[in-house]
Amino acid sequence: MKVTLKDVATQAGVGTATVERVLNGRGGVRPETVEKVFLAARRLEYRQSLPAHRGLIRIEVILVRPETSFYSRLNRAFERIAASLDDSIVVHRTFVRENEPAQFARYIANPTTRRSALIVVAPDHADVVTSVRKATGLGIPVVQIMTRPAPELPYVGIDNYAAGRTAAHYMSSMLAQRPGSFVALCHSGAYENHKERIRGFSSYLSEKGSNEHRFIEVMFDLDDEHNAMELLQAALRREPGIIGVYSAGGDNKGVASVLEANKARRPFWVGHELTGETQDYLRRGIMSIVLDQAPEVQARRSIDLALNRLGLIEVEVSAEPVRFLTITSENL
C-alpha cells in the first residue's frame, strides 16, 4: 500500500502541512520537528525523495580520558564510522571529566546542542545513572558502552565478569605448581565494568582456585601510573609471596615499571587492552596475557544499535556481549 503524507504526519505526530513543508525543503520548521518528519518518512519507506538534511540526525558519544590508549582507539573508531555514514547523520564525540560526576550528570541532562541518540561511557554514580535514565524517559535512544551502571538499559561491551574469571583461570592454571598470593589493581569503584572484573576474578579463585593460592588485596590506582607504581611496590614489600598480578583497569605503564625492575621474582601478570606498549611488554616477558575488549567492534555495534532504535536501519543488532580477545606473546 502506498505511503501518503497523512501516514507520515501520523507517524511523526504533526500536521500534513508541516510534513509537506519538510519534504519539499521549504524551511520554517524547527529542527526537532524536521527530525521527527525525516525519521517517520524513513521508517515508513516513503517513496518520495527526501531533501538533503546535512547533520539532521545527531548521535552524541560521551567518552572519558582521551589521553589513554583505549579511549583513543575508541574515539578513532567512532571517527571512522562517522565518515562512512550518509550526510544526514553526524556522530559527535564529547569528552567529559569522570572525576566530576555531578558535572557529568548535568551535561547528560542539559546537552549544549540537540541530540537524537546518546552513546555513553557512564560512571557508576547515582547522579549520572539518574540522568541517563531521564534521557531515556524523554524518548532518546541511549546505549551504554564499555560499562553498564543502569542494567535495564541497552549495553554494548564485553562480559566483564567473564573477563575477570578468565584472568583468574589463566593465572591459577599457569601457577598451579607455585604457591603464593595474588593481587589486583583497578581504577576505583566508579565503573561497573571494573567491579565486575574483580568479582569474576575473585569468584573463580573461590570456586576453582588452588588452596595454595590466596587473593589478598585489591588496590585502587585511579588508572594513574604513579599511583599504580606506589601501590604495587608497597604490596610487594609487605607480601614477598605475591606471584600473580591482575590489572583490571586501564593503567599498565606503572605496573610494567615495577615488574620490569623485579626480575628476580617477577609475578605472572594479566592485564587489559592491546596497545603498542602492552605488545612490547608481552614480547619482553614482563606481561603474561592481555585481554583486549575490541573497542572497534563496540563502536560499530553501538552505532548500529542507535540507528536501529531510531528506525534508520532494520538489521537486528546482536545483544550478546562483544567477544574479548586473549593475546599472548605467541599470537601478537
C-alpha positions in Angstrom: 0.0 0.0 0.0 1.3 3.4 -0.9 2.5 5.6 1.9 0.9 9.0 2.0 1.7 12.4 3.5 -1.0 11.7 6.1 0.7 8.4 7.1 4.0 10.3 7.6 2.2 13.0 9.6 0.5 10.5 11.9 3.8 8.7 12.5 5.6 12.0 13.3 2.8 13.4 15.3 2.5 16.6 13.2 0.1 18.0 10.7 0.2 17.2 6.9 1.1 20.8 6.1 4.2 20.5 8.3 5.2 17.3 6.5 4.7 18.9 3.2 7.0 21.8 4.1 9.7 19.5 5.4 9.6 17.1 2.5 9.7 19.9 0.0 12.5 21.7 1.8 10.6 24.9 2.3 12.0 25.8 5.7 10.3 27.5 8.6 10.1 24.3 10.7 12.0 23.7 13.9 14.9 21.2 13.7 13.3 18.9 16.2 10.2 18.7 14.1 12.2 18.2 10.9 13.9 15.3 12.6 10.6 13.7 13.5 9.3 14.0 10.0 12.5 12.8 8.5 12.6 9.7 10.7 8.9 9.0 10.1 9.4 9.1 6.4 12.5 6.8 6.6 10.7 4.3 8.8 7.7 4.2 6.6 9.9 4.0 3.5 8.1 7.0 2.0 8.9 6.8 -1.7 9.3 10.5 -2.5 12.9 11.5 -2.5 13.8 13.3 0.7 15.6 16.7 0.7 19.2 16.8 1.9 19.4 17.5 5.6 23.1 17.5 6.5 23.7 16.6 10.1 20.0 16.4 10.9 20.4 13.1 12.9 22.9 13.8 15.7 24.3 10.9 17.7 26.3 12.1 20.6 29.0 9.8 22.1 30.2 10.8 25.6 33.7 9.4 26.4 36.3 9.9 29.1 40.1 10.1 29.4 41.1 11.0 25.8 44.8 10.6 26.8 44.5 6.9 27.3 45.3 4.3 24.6 41.9 2.6 24.9 39.7 5.7 24.6 41.9 7.0 21.9 41.2 3.8 19.9 37.5 4.0 20.7 37.4 7.7 19.6 39.2 6.9 16.3 36.8 4.0 15.7 33.8 6.4 16.1 35.5 8.9 13.8 36.0 6.3 11.0 32.4 5.1 11.4 31.0 8.6 11.2 32.9 9.2 7.9 31.0 6.2 6.4 27.5 7.3 7.2 25.3 9.4 5.0 25.3 13.2 5.3 22.1 13.3 7.3 23.8 11.6 10.3 26.6 13.1 12.3 28.4 11.4 15.2 29.6 14.0 17.7 32.2 12.9 20.3 32.4 14.7 23.6 34.9 14.1 26.4 33.6 14.7 30.0 35.7 14.6 33.2 34.9 11.3 35.0 36.1 12.6 38.4 33.3 15.3 38.4 30.1 13.1 38.4 27.8 16.0 39.2 29.0 17.9 36.1 28.9 14.7 34.1 25.2 14.2 35.1 24.4 17.9 34.3 25.9 17.5 30.8 23.8 14.4 30.1 20.7 16.2 31.3 21.5 19.5 29.6 23.3 19.0 26.3 24.7 22.0 24.6 23.0 21.1 21.3 20.2 18.9 20.3 20.8 15.1 20.2 18.9 12.3 18.5 20.6 9.5 20.4 23.2 9.1 23.1 26.0 6.6 23.4 27.8 7.0 26.8 30.6 5.6 29.0 28.8 6.2 32.3 30.5 6.1 35.7 28.5 4.2 38.3 27.4 7.3 40.2 23.8 7.9 41.4 23.5 11.3 39.7 24.9 10.1 36.4 22.7 7.0 36.4 19.7 9.1 37.1 20.4 11.5 34.2 20.9 8.6 31.8 17.6 7.2 32.8 15.9 10.6 32.4 17.3 10.9 28.9 15.8 7.5 28.1 12.5 8.7 29.6 12.5 11.6 27.2 12.4 9.1 24.3 16.1 9.5 23.3 17.7 6.1 22.5 20.5 5.6 25.0 23.3 3.0 24.6 25.7 2.3 27.4 29.1 1.3 26.1 32.0 -0.3 28.0 30.2 -0.3 31.3 26.6 -0.8 32.5 25.6 1.1 35.6 21.9 1.0 34.6 21.4 -2.7 34.0 17.9 -2.3 32.4 19.2 -0.1 29.5 20.9 -1.3 26.3 24.6 -2.2 26.7 27.4 -2.8 24.2 30.6 -4.3 25.6 32.3 -7.4 26.8 31.2 -9.7 29.6 33.5 -8.2 32.3 32.6 -10.8 34.9 33.8 -13.5 32.4 36.9 -11.4 31.7 37.8 -11.5 35.4 37.2 -15.2 35.6 39.4 -15.7 32.5 42.2 -13.8 34.1 42.0 -16.0 37.2 41.7 -19.2 35.2 45.0 -18.5 33.3 46.8 -17.2 36.4 45.8 -20.1 38.7 46.5 -22.7 35.9 49.9 -21.4 34.9 51.0 -21.1 38.6 49.4 -24.4 39.7 52.8 -25.7 41.0 53.8 -22.5 42.6 52.2 -21.4 46.0 51.7 -17.8 46.7 49.4 -14.7 46.7 47.5 -12.8 44.0 46.7 -9.1 44.0 44.6 -6.9 41.7 44.6 -3.2 40.7 41.7 -1.3 39.1 40.6 2.3 38.7 38.2 2.5 41.6 34.6 1.7 42.4 33.5 4.3 39.8 33.0 1.9 36.9 30.7 -1.2 36.9 32.9 -2.9 34.4 35.9 -2.8 36.7 33.9 -4.0 39.6 32.6 -6.9 37.6 36.1 -7.9 36.5 37.2 -8.1 40.2 34.1 -10.0 41.2 34.7 -12.5 38.4 38.4 -12.8 39.3 37.6 -13.4 43.0 34.7 -15.8 42.4 36.8 -18.0 40.1 39.5 -18.3 42.7 37.0 -19.0 45.5 35.3 -21.7 43.4 38.1 -23.3 41.4 41.4 -21.9 42.7 44.1 -23.8 44.5 44.4 -23.9 48.3 48.0 -22.9 47.6 46.9 -19.5 46.3 45.4 -16.6 48.2 43.7 -13.5 46.7 44.8 -10.9 49.3 44.2 -7.4 48.0 42.5 -5.0 45.5 44.2 -1.7 45.1 42.6 1.4 43.6 45.1 3.3 41.4 42.6 5.6 39.5 44.4 4.4 36.3 47.3 6.7 37.3 50.8 5.5 36.5 52.4 6.8 39.7 49.6 5.6 41.9 49.9 2.1 40.4 53.7 2.1 40.9 53.4 3.1 44.6 50.6 0.7 45.4 52.2 -2.3 43.8 55.7 -1.6 45.2 54.2 -1.3 48.7 52.3 -4.6 48.2 55.4 -6.4 47.1 57.3 -5.1 50.1 54.5 -6.2 52.5 54.0 -9.6 50.9 57.1 -11.2 49.4 54.9 -14.1 48.3 53.0 -12.3 45.6 53.2 -14.4 42.4 50.2 -13.0 40.4 49.1 -9.5 39.4 45.8 -8.7 37.7 45.4 -5.2 36.4 41.7 -4.8 35.8 41.8 -1.1 34.9 43.5 0.9 32.2 47.0 1.7 33.6 49.7 -0.7 32.5 52.7 1.5 32.4 53.1 1.8 36.2 52.7 -2.0 36.7 55.2 -2.6 33.9 57.8 -0.3 35.5 57.6 -2.1 38.8 57.6 -5.6 37.3 60.5 -4.9 34.9 62.6 -3.9 37.9 61.5 -7.1 39.8 63.3 -9.7 37.6 64.3 -12.0 40.5 60.7 -12.8 41.4 58.5 -11.4 38.6 54.8 -12.2 39.1 52.6 -13.6 36.4 50.7 -10.5 35.1 47.4 -10.4 33.3 46.1 -7.0 32.1 43.7 -5.4 29.6 43.9 -3.7 26.2 46.2 -4.4 23.4 48.4 -1.4 22.6 51.9 -0.7 21.3 53.1 -0.7 24.9 51.4 -4.0 26.0 52.6 -5.7 22.9 56.1 -4.7 23.9 55.6 -5.9 27.4 54.4 -9.3 26.1 57.4 -9.6 23.8 59.8 -8.8 26.6 58.2 -11.3 29.1 57.1 -8.6 31.5 53.4 -9.2 30.8 51.9 -12.7 30.5 48.5 -12.2 29.0 46.4 -9.3 27.6 42.6 -9.4 27.4 41.5 -7.0 24.7 37.9 -5.8 24.5 37.9 -4.9 20.8 36.8 -1.2 21.0 36.3 -1.0 17.3 33.6 -3.7 17.5 32.0 -1.9 20.4 31.9 1.4 18.5 30.4 -0.2 15.4 27.8 -2.2 17.3 26.7 0.8 19.5 26.2 3.0 16.4 24.2 0.2 14.7 22.1 -0.1 17.8 21.4 3.6 18.0 20.5 3.7 14.3 18.2 0.7 14.8 16.5 2.4 17.8 16.0 5.5 15.6 14.4 3.3 12.9 17.0 4.1 10.4 18.2 0.5 9.9 16.2 -2.7 10.2 19.1 -5.1 10.6 19.0 -6.8 14.0 21.9 -5.9 16.3 23.3 -8.6 18.5 22.6 -8.3 22.2 25.3 -10.8 23.0 28.4 -9.5 24.7 31.3 -8.5 22.4 33.9 -11.2 22.4 37.2 -10.2 24.1 40.5 -11.5 22.8 43.2 -13.3 24.7 46.6 -12.2 23.5 50.0 -13.7 24.5 53.5 -13.3 23.0 52.7 -16.2 20.7 49.7 -14.7 18.8 50.7 -11.0 18.6 
